[in-house]
Amino acid sequence: MSNSTKSKVRPRGRPRSEKLELEIIRATISILASVGYHEMTMELVATEAGSSRPAIYRRWKSKQELVVAALAKRFNDVIPIVVDTGSTQKDVATMLKSFLSLLRKDGMDQAILSIIPEIRRDDELGLLFKKIEIGRRLFLAKAIMRGKMRGDIDPNINVNLAIDQLLGGIYFRLIFRDGIPADKDVEDMVNALL
């Protein structure tokens, strides 16, 4: 078979529908928010998405992969382009406020709350979720490192600890206090820590 013939060969089956994938992701978040991770099934997601279990399993091989893919898609949708405003505090606060806006949409706060206890119990889910967190932390780390190099924050600041404190403050409020913190509270947290 020549190269030109090979490039024209279509994969078997119907082409994947991006619209269907987005609907499955929406359904996954909705079901996580309404019944929680433990009660979520691929059948429930398929029904809510107007799809089938085989269609879901062709895309994601497990419930854990589906949940993490859905969360990753939502996180990636709100990650702002990290502009250098000249203020590390403003850059970091902007990124954290984009995370807050995500939590305020479509039951995302409840979806996150439903998987938090499961991350410790389910090794596969925990490992997959850590990949999302690493990506999110990287954006914050870049902004904080830039601020250290620029000299507008303490050059001795422990970047990982600062990120833990910032994200930890948001998660603490979400889990134990008033729910999603106000944007102003996050700005105050950033200014206090950086």
C-alpha positions as CSV (number, residue, x, y, z in Angstrom):
1,M,0.0,0.0,0.0
2,S,1.5,3.4,-1.0
3,N,1.7,6.3,1.4
4,S,-1.0,8.2,-0.4
5,T,-3.4,5.2,0.0
6,K,-2.5,4.8,3.7
7,S,-3.3,8.4,4.5
8,K,-6.8,8.1,3.0
9,V,-7.8,5.0,5.0
10,R,-10.4,5.9,7.6
11,P,-10.4,4.3,11.1
12,R,-13.1,1.7,11.6
13,G,-16.4,2.8,13.0
14,R,-18.1,6.1,13.2
15,P,-15.9,9.2,13.8
16,R,-15.9,10.5,17.3
17,S,-18.3,13.3,18.0
18,E,-16.8,16.2,20.0
19,K,-20.3,17.2,20.8
20,L,-21.0,13.8,22.3
21,E,-17.8,14.0,24.4
22,L,-18.7,17.4,25.7
23,E,-22.2,16.1,26.6
24,I,-20.7,13.1,28.4
25,I,-18.4,15.5,30.4
26,R,-21.4,17.7,31.2
27,A,-23.4,14.7,32.4
28,T,-20.5,13.4,34.4
29,I,-20.1,16.7,36.4
30,S,-23.9,16.9,36.8
31,I,-24.1,13.3,38.2
32,L,-21.1,13.9,40.5
33,A,-22.8,17.0,41.8
34,S,-26.2,15.3,42.3
35,V,-25.4,11.8,43.6
36,G,-21.7,11.8,44.3
37,Y,-18.8,9.8,43.1
38,H,-19.7,6.6,44.9
39,E,-23.2,6.4,43.5
40,M,-22.2,7.6,40.0
41,T,-22.3,4.8,37.3
42,M,-21.4,4.8,33.7
43,E,-25.1,3.9,33.0
44,L,-26.3,7.0,34.8
45,V,-23.8,9.1,32.8
46,A,-24.8,7.5,29.5
47,T,-28.5,8.1,30.2
48,E,-28.0,11.7,31.2
49,A,-25.8,12.3,28.1
50,G,-28.2,10.6,25.7
51,S,-25.5,8.0,24.9
52,S,-24.6,4.5,25.7
53,R,-22.1,2.8,28.0
54,P,-20.1,1.3,25.0
55,A,-19.8,4.9,23.6
56,I,-18.3,6.0,26.9
57,Y,-16.0,3.0,27.4
58,R,-14.6,3.6,23.9
59,R,-13.4,7.0,25.1
60,W,-12.6,6.2,28.8
61,K,-11.7,2.8,30.1
62,S,-12.9,3.4,33.7
63,K,-15.1,5.5,35.8
64,Q,-12.0,7.0,37.3
65,E,-10.6,8.1,33.9
66,L,-14.0,9.6,33.0
67,V,-14.3,11.6,36.1
68,V,-10.7,12.9,35.9
69,A,-11.1,13.7,32.2
70,A,-14.3,15.6,33.0
71,L,-12.6,17.6,35.7
72,A,-9.5,18.2,33.6
73,K,-11.6,19.5,30.8
74,R,-13.4,21.9,33.1
75,F,-10.1,23.1,34.7
76,N,-8.5,23.6,31.3
77,D,-11.4,25.6,30.2
78,V,-10.8,28.2,32.9
79,I,-7.1,28.3,33.1
80,P,-6.3,31.9,32.2
81,I,-3.4,32.9,30.0
82,V,-0.9,33.9,32.6
83,V,-0.1,37.4,31.7
84,D,2.6,39.3,33.5
85,T,0.9,42.3,34.9
86,G,4.0,43.3,36.8
87,S,2.3,42.2,40.1
88,T,2.8,38.7,41.3
89,Q,-0.1,39.1,43.7
90,K,-2.4,40.2,40.9
91,D,-1.3,37.4,38.6
92,V,-1.8,34.7,41.3
93,A,-5.1,36.2,42.4
94,T,-6.4,36.2,38.8
95,M,-5.6,32.5,38.4
96,L,-7.2,31.6,41.7
97,K,-10.3,33.6,40.9
98,S,-10.6,31.7,37.7
99,F,-10.7,28.5,39.8
100,L,-13.4,30.1,42.0
101,S,-15.5,30.9,38.9
102,L,-15.2,27.3,37.8
103,L,-16.4,26.1,41.2
104,R,-19.4,28.4,40.9
105,K,-20.6,26.8,37.6
106,D,-22.9,23.8,37.0
107,G,-22.4,22.2,40.4
108,M,-18.7,21.9,40.1
109,D,-18.2,22.7,43.8
110,Q,-20.4,19.7,44.7
111,A,-18.6,17.5,42.1
112,I,-15.3,18.3,43.7
113,L,-16.6,17.7,47.2
114,S,-17.9,14.3,46.1
115,I,-14.5,13.1,45.0
116,I,-12.3,14.5,47.8
117,P,-12.9,11.5,50.1
118,E,-12.6,9.0,47.2
119,I,-9.2,10.3,46.2
120,R,-7.7,8.8,49.4
121,R,-9.6,5.5,49.0
122,D,-9.3,4.9,45.3
123,D,-5.6,4.7,44.2
124,E,-6.4,5.0,40.4
125,L,-8.6,8.1,41.0
126,G,-6.0,9.6,43.3
127,L,-3.1,9.2,40.8
128,L,-5.2,10.6,37.9
129,F,-6.4,13.5,40.0
130,K,-2.8,14.4,41.0
131,K,-2.0,14.9,37.3
132,I,-4.7,17.7,37.2
133,E,-3.3,19.2,40.3
134,I,0.3,19.2,39.0
135,G,-0.8,21.1,35.9
136,R,-2.8,23.7,37.9
137,R,0.1,24.1,40.4
138,L,2.5,24.6,37.6
139,F,0.7,27.8,36.4
140,L,0.8,29.2,40.0
141,A,4.5,28.2,40.4
142,K,5.5,30.0,37.2
143,A,3.9,33.2,38.4
144,I,5.4,33.0,41.9
145,M,8.9,32.2,40.5
146,R,8.6,35.1,38.1
147,G,7.8,37.3,41.1
148,K,10.8,36.0,43.0
149,M,13.1,36.7,40.1
150,R,11.5,40.2,39.6
151,G,11.9,40.9,43.3
152,D,8.4,41.9,44.1
153,I,7.9,39.0,46.6
154,D,10.2,37.5,49.2
155,P,13.0,35.6,47.3
156,N,13.1,33.0,50.1
157,I,9.4,32.1,49.8
158,N,8.8,28.3,49.6
159,V,6.9,28.1,46.3
160,N,5.2,24.7,47.0
161,L,4.2,25.7,50.5
162,A,2.8,29.0,49.3
163,I,0.7,27.1,46.7
164,D,-0.4,24.6,49.3
165,Q,-1.6,27.4,51.5
166,L,-3.4,29.3,48.7
167,L,-5.2,26.2,47.4
168,G,-5.6,24.8,50.9
169,G,-7.4,28.0,52.0
170,I,-9.9,27.7,49.1
171,Y,-10.5,24.0,49.8
172,F,-10.8,24.6,53.6
173,R,-13.5,27.2,53.0
174,L,-15.3,25.0,50.5
175,I,-15.3,22.0,52.8
176,F,-15.6,23.3,56.3
177,R,-16.9,26.9,56.3
178,D,-19.0,29.0,54.0
179,G,-18.5,27.2,50.7
180,I,-16.7,29.0,47.9
181,P,-14.8,32.0,49.1
182,A,-15.5,35.4,47.7
183,D,-13.0,36.8,45.2
184,K,-12.0,39.6,47.7
185,D,-11.2,36.9,50.3
186,V,-8.8,35.2,47.8
187,E,-7.2,38.5,47.0
188,D,-6.7,39.1,50.7
189,M,-5.2,35.6,51.1
190,V,-2.8,36.2,48.2
191,N,-1.7,39.5,49.6
192,A,-1.2,38.0,53.1
193,L,0.9,35.1,51.8
194,L,2.9,36.8,49.1
